[in-house]
Amino acid sequence: MVTDMLRRQALALGSLVLSACTLGGWTLFRKKGETPMLLSARDGSNGEHYAVGYRVDGTPVFATQVAQRCHDIINHPELPIALFVARRPGTESYLIDLRDGRLLQTITSQPHRHFYGHAVIHKGGEWLYATENDTTDPGRGLLGVYRFIGERLEHSGEMPTHGIGPHQVSWLPDGETLVVANGGIRTEAESRVEMNLDAMEPSLVLMQRDGTLLSKETLSQRMNSVRHMAIASDGTIVAGQQFMGPSHESAQMLAIKRPGQAFQAFPVAEQQLQAMAHYTASVAIHNELRLVALTAPRGNRFFIWDLDSGAVRLDAPLPDCAGVGAVADGFVVTSGQGRCRFYDCRQSTWVAQPMELPAGLWDNHLHVV
């Protein structure tokens, strides 16, 4: 009976996700009656790496084994393909056919470069931009520029991110302005060892597609690395941080930049900041409900706030919570150790519903298509 109940919940969730996902040409390739997919990177029990796609009712679509661990995923606006981006300091990213998981292309980083885990595709579908590291000048942030030729990517050039150690890159709602979270940390090739903790330079950068710098802002704490972002339909930017300073210090782990305002700390209670253990992983915004969600896997906590007032809407334990994605009625959250869960945020009482997806071994990002 419990299994039947969970299956009904998952099927109901599928219809909710379906109403939330309008992805241009991609919907033309979805068969009638199919629910959208959750895309993520996931490890196997023996340490092997996979690019995976699951329907929200738990039905597996593909699990494509890849040589290197992946991080974030970005889908093409018109074609049924997605790029699974290498986790830092990986040198291979993978272009996957979303219909059957077929590996279309392995994109290898240029000499003396490696990927930082994130990329974006321009709304026209022709250009892709990936955060990369220049290992000849460790930490010098770059956006690798790639061009789609059919269903293949070709390297076209690069441009600076106006900062050190870029992590996530996103678009403002105009689809032309790039937002870059420069983590501020120097690392060498094939290494995750921080070289400059005594001289970190994290920043939030707005830049044009031709590389022109529009703005560059910093937070008050120099050792607070700006890492992951979510951007609302009104242009509000929310960024999660990873604090590299002393364990006894308090750090503002969530920051916000509203249109026309400065980049500044989001109002998070001290008790919640302590629960984050100086580490945030994934951020998502629900535009219709005006909510922002954040995972803190080292603290095993999942949070949701009102985006406008800053009021706490949820503070819940969730073991090794990883990726979070917004769906029609709330958020889906994956876990590195436990069950994936759905939070229905339209109900008077928010209760986590376990999903019929494999438990554990999920990476820190989740993409809904």
N, C-alpha and C positions, 0 to 999 in steps of 0.2 A: 504494500500500500504506500509506503514511504517513497519507493522508487517511482511509482506511478505519479504521485503528487509532484515530485521533483521534475519529472518529465513534462508534466502539464505546465509547471512554472517556466521551464526552459522554452517550451513552445510558445507560451504567452510572451516571454521576453523576446523571442525571435520576431514576433509581429511588431513589438515596440521598437526594436532596433531598426526594423525595416522602414518604419515611418520616419526614423531619424536620419536615414542615410540617403542622400541624393547626390550621386557622384557622377553627374554628367553621363558620358558615353559608357561608363562601366556598367550601368544598369541594363544596357542593351545586351550585355553578354550573360546576364544572370537568367537562368531558366525559370520559367513560370513556377511559382510556389516555393522557390528557394529563398531561405532567409540569409541575411548577410553573414559575413565571416569575421571572426576575430583572428587577427594576424599577430604573430609574435615569434621571437626566437626562444628556443627551448633546448635544454640538454637532455641527453639520454642517461640512463642509469649507470652506464659505463664511461660517461664523460664525453660521448660523441655529441656533435652540434647539429641542430636541425632548424630549418625555416618551416614553420607550421601554419596551417590554416584550419580552423574548426568552425562549423556552424554553431550558432549559439545554443542549439539543442544538444550539443555534444557530438554531433556527427563529424568525424574526421574528413577533411577534404584532401589534405596532403601533409606529408612530413618528409621534406626533402633534406637529406643529409648533406651538409656542407663542411668544408675543411676548417673554416675559422668561425669563431663565435660571433654572432650578430647582435645588434643592439636595437635601433629603431627601424621602422618600416615606413615607406612612403609609396602610395599608389599613384599610378598615372591617371590623369583626369579623364581620359577617353579610352585607353586601351586596357584590357584585362591583365595588366602586369603590375608588379610592385618590386621595389628595390629593398632588399634586406641589407642594411648598412653594417659594415664591420665595426665591432666594438674596439675602442682604443686599446692597443695600437695596431689593430688589424690592417692588413694590406689587401684583403679581398672582400668585395661586396657582391651580392648575387641578385641578378634579375630573374624573377620567378613568374611563370605563367600561373595566374590565379585560378584557372579552370581545372588544372590537373597537377600543379606543382612542378611542372617541367622546368628544369634549369635552362634558361635561355642564354645566359651569358655570365661569366665571371669577370667582374671589373677589377683589374689590378691597379693599385695606386701607382703614380709616377715614381721614378727614381728619387730617393731621398724624401719621400712623402709617406704618410700613413693616414688612415681615416680616423675620425674622432666619434663616429657612431651615429651621425645625423646628416640629413640631406633634405632638400625641398625640390619640388618640380614646379616650374612656372605654369600659370594657368593655361597658357597656350599649348602646353604639352611638348614643346620642343627642347627646352633647356632644363638642366638639373644642376644644382649647386650643393656641394658636399663640404662639410668642415674637415680641414686637413692640417697636418703639422709639417712644417719645414724642418727636417732633422739636420740640415746643414747649419741652421740657426735655431736650435731647439726651442719650440714653443711659439715661433712666429706664426701667427694664425693666417690661414689661407682658406678661401673658398675655391675648391676645384670646380671648374666649369666644364660640363659635359653636354653633348648634343645628341638627341635621339635621331637616329637614322633608321626608320622603321621601328623594329623591336630590339634594336641594339643601341648601345651608348658608345660615343666616341669622345675622348678627351679633347677639349677645345682650348683650354687656357686656365688661368687662375688669377685671383685678385686677393689683396690683403683684407683681413677682417678688422684691421685697425686695433689689434689687441693680441694678447698671448693666450695660447691654449684654448681655441674656440671649441665649444661643445655643441649646443643645439643652435640650429638656424631655423627661422620661421618667417612667415609673411605677415605683414599688416593686411587689414581687410581690402586695401586697394589692389592687392595682388602684385604690386610692383616694388614695394619697399621691403627690404630684407631686415630682419631683426636677428642679431647675433649675440648669444651669451658667451662672452669670452671668460673662460674659467680662471685665467690669470696664472696658470701653473705651467712651468717649463718641464718637458719630458724629452728624453732622447729616443732614438729609434728602438723599437722592440722593447720598450720599457714603460712601466707605470710608476716608476720612482720619481717623486717630486724633487726638482733641482733647486727651487727658489722660494721655499716657504718663508724665508726671511725678507723676501722682496716680491711678493705676489702682486699682480696687477689685474684683478678681475674687473670686468666692465660690461655694460649693456650698450650695444651699438645699433644705431639705425643707419642704413646705407642704401644707396640706390643700386640698381642692378648693374650699372656700369662701374661700381666700386666707389663712387663718390660718398664720402662720409657726411652724414646729416647731423648726427649727435653721438656723443659718447659720455655715459654717466657711470658713476661708481657709488657703492654703498660706503657707509662710514667705517666699517670694519674691513681692513685691508686683507685679512686672511679668510674672508668669506667668499668662497668661489661660486660665481654665478653659473648655474649648470643647465637646468631644464625649464622650459617655458610652456605656457598656454596663452593663447590670444583670443579675446572675446570679439564678437562681431562688431562692437563699437570701438575697437582698437585698444582696449585695455590689455596691458601685458602683465602677466603674473609669472614670477620666476622663483624657483626653488633653489636653495643654496646648499653647499657642503662646507662646513666650517673646518679649517685646517689648523686652528689655533689650540691653545691649552684646553684640556678637558674641563677645567674648573670654570672657564669663562662662559658667559651666556652670549648667544649669538642670534641675530634675527634671521631665521631660516626661510622666511617667505617674504618676497618683496613685490611691489606693484608700481606700475607706471600707467596712470590714467591719462587719456588724451589731454595734452596741454599742461600736464603736471610733471613734477620731477619724479625720478626713480627713487622710491623710498620703502621703508619697512612696512609690511602689512601688519595690522594690529593683532598679534598672536599673544595669548596669555603666557606668562612665564612658565607655568606648570606644563603647558603644551610644548613649549620650546625645549624644556628639559627632557620631555618624553621622546623627542625626535632624535636624541643622541647625536646631535651635530650633523645629521645626514638626512637628506630628502632624495627621493628617487624620481617620481613621476608626478606631473601636474596635469589636470584637465579642467576645462571650464564647460559648464552647461549653460548655453546662451539663453535658452527660453526660461529656465528656472533661476538664472542669475546666481549660480553656485560655483564655487571653486573647490576641487578635491585634491588631496595631496597624500602620497604614500611615504612613510618613514620606516623602511624595512629594518634598520638596526634597532629601532625602538619598538618594532612590531605594533605600529599604530597607523590607523587610517583616519584622516580628518576631512570634514567638509565645512566650509564657511559660506555665509552670505557674501557674495562678491561686492555688494554695494555698502552694506552696513558693517561688515566685518564680524557679525555675530556668529558664534559657533553653532553649527547645526548638527554635527556629529563628531564624536571623539571615541573611537572604538578600537579595541585590540584586534589585531589581524597578523598572524605570524608571517614574518618575512614578506609583507605585502609588496608587490612589485609594480606591474603596470596598471594604469587606470584609464578608462575611456568613457566618454559621455555617450549615453544612449537616450532614447526618447523620454523615459520616465526616471532616469537616474544615472547610476554609474555601474560599470562592470570593473572588477578588480581581480588581478591574478596574484599568485603567490609563489615564492620560491620554495616554500616548504609545505604549505597547506592547500586547502580547497580554494578554487576560484569562486567569487561571490558576486551577487547582484544586489544593489541597494535601490529600492523603489522610493524615490524622493518626493513622490506626489501623495503618499499616504500620510496620515496624521502621525503615525509611529513608523519610524524607519527600522526595518529589520533586515538583516543580511540573509539572503536566500542562496544556499549552495547551488552551484551549477554543475551539470553533468559533463565536466571537462576533466582531463587528467590532473591529478594533484601534484603540486610542486614542480621544481626545476624550470619555472618560467623566468624569462629575463625581465628587466625593469621597465619594459615598454610594451604597450598594447595598442594596436591600430585596428579600428573598426571600418570595414568596407561592405 
